[in-house]
Amino acid sequence: MSLYVVHHQHDEKTCPAKDPEMGAMLLQHLSPMNARKYGIRIKGDGVLNGKHSLFLIVEANDAEKVEEFMQPFKMAGPVEVWPASECEEVVARGGC
């Protein structure tokens, strides 16, 4: 499996967390059991406070699966998926 960093951005008006139903649906979508249905393993997540910006670190076989998994978030704003490496791997290969 490959490592990816995912960034989702939305504005205050489209913030899913403001709607209790939407927030609950997105939390369920991000659950480990649901992510496994897409072949995704979520290693970490974080939201920048007050910035309406979500970051995920995930493992998946390919970026297309990650894009598919993130589709519900695209209703609120753009999603970017970047291939990534763990620090140990970067040092072992001698650079980014």
C-alpha positions as CSV (number, residue, x, y, z in Angstrom):
1,M,0.0,0.0,0.0
2,S,1.1,3.6,-0.7
3,L,1.0,6.6,1.6
4,Y,-1.1,9.7,0.7
5,V,-1.8,13.0,2.3
6,V,-5.3,14.4,1.7
7,H,-6.3,18.0,2.1
8,H,-10.0,19.1,2.0
9,Q,-10.9,22.8,2.3
10,H,-14.3,24.4,2.6
11,D,-15.5,27.9,3.6
12,E,-17.4,28.7,6.8
13,K,-20.8,28.7,4.9
14,T,-20.3,25.1,3.7
15,C,-18.8,23.7,6.9
16,P,-20.2,20.2,7.3
17,A,-19.7,20.3,11.1
18,K,-22.3,23.0,11.4
19,D,-25.1,20.6,10.4
20,P,-25.4,17.8,13.0
21,E,-26.7,15.3,10.4
22,M,-24.0,16.0,7.9
23,G,-21.3,16.0,10.6
24,A,-22.5,12.6,11.8
25,M,-22.6,11.2,8.3
26,L,-19.0,12.4,7.6
27,L,-17.7,10.9,10.9
28,Q,-19.3,7.6,9.9
29,H,-17.7,7.9,6.5
30,L,-14.3,8.4,8.1
31,S,-14.7,5.4,10.4
32,P,-12.1,2.6,10.1
33,M,-14.7,0.1,9.1
34,N,-16.1,2.2,6.3
35,A,-12.6,3.2,5.0
36,R,-11.7,-0.4,4.7
37,K,-14.6,-0.9,2.2
38,Y,-12.6,1.4,-0.1
39,G,-9.3,-0.3,0.6
40,I,-8.2,2.7,2.7
41,R,-6.5,2.8,6.1
42,I,-6.6,6.1,7.8
43,K,-3.4,6.6,9.8
44,G,-4.2,10.1,11.1
45,D,-6.5,13.1,10.7
46,G,-6.6,16.7,11.8
47,V,-8.6,19.8,11.3
48,L,-6.9,23.2,11.5
49,N,-9.0,25.2,14.1
50,G,-10.8,28.0,12.5
51,K,-9.4,27.3,9.1
52,H,-12.0,24.9,7.7
53,S,-9.2,22.7,6.5
54,L,-9.0,18.9,7.0
55,F,-5.9,16.8,6.5
56,L,-5.7,13.0,6.4
57,I,-2.8,10.6,6.2
58,V,-4.0,7.4,4.6
59,E,-2.7,4.2,3.0
60,A,-4.3,2.9,-0.2
61,N,-3.4,0.9,-3.2
62,D,-3.8,3.9,-5.5
63,A,-4.8,7.6,-5.5
64,E,-8.0,6.8,-7.5
65,K,-9.3,4.9,-4.5
66,V,-8.6,7.8,-2.2
67,E,-10.3,10.2,-4.6
68,E,-13.3,7.9,-4.6
69,F,-13.4,7.7,-0.8
70,M,-13.2,11.5,-0.5
71,Q,-16.1,12.1,-2.9
72,P,-18.6,13.1,-0.1
73,F,-16.3,15.9,1.0
74,K,-16.2,17.4,-2.5
75,M,-19.8,18.6,-1.9
76,A,-18.4,21.2,0.5
77,G,-15.2,22.1,-1.2
78,P,-12.1,20.9,-3.1
79,V,-10.0,17.8,-2.2
80,E,-6.4,17.3,-3.0
81,V,-4.6,14.0,-2.8
82,W,-0.8,13.9,-2.7
83,P,1.5,10.8,-2.8
84,A,3.7,10.9,0.3
85,S,6.4,8.9,2.1
86,E,7.2,8.3,5.8
87,C,10.3,10.2,7.1
88,E,12.4,7.0,7.5
89,E,11.8,6.1,3.8
90,V,12.9,9.6,2.7
91,V,16.1,9.4,4.7
92,A,16.8,5.9,3.5
93,R,16.5,6.9,-0.2
94,G,18.6,10.1,0.4
95,G,16.0,12.8,-0.1
96,C,12.5,13.9,-0.7
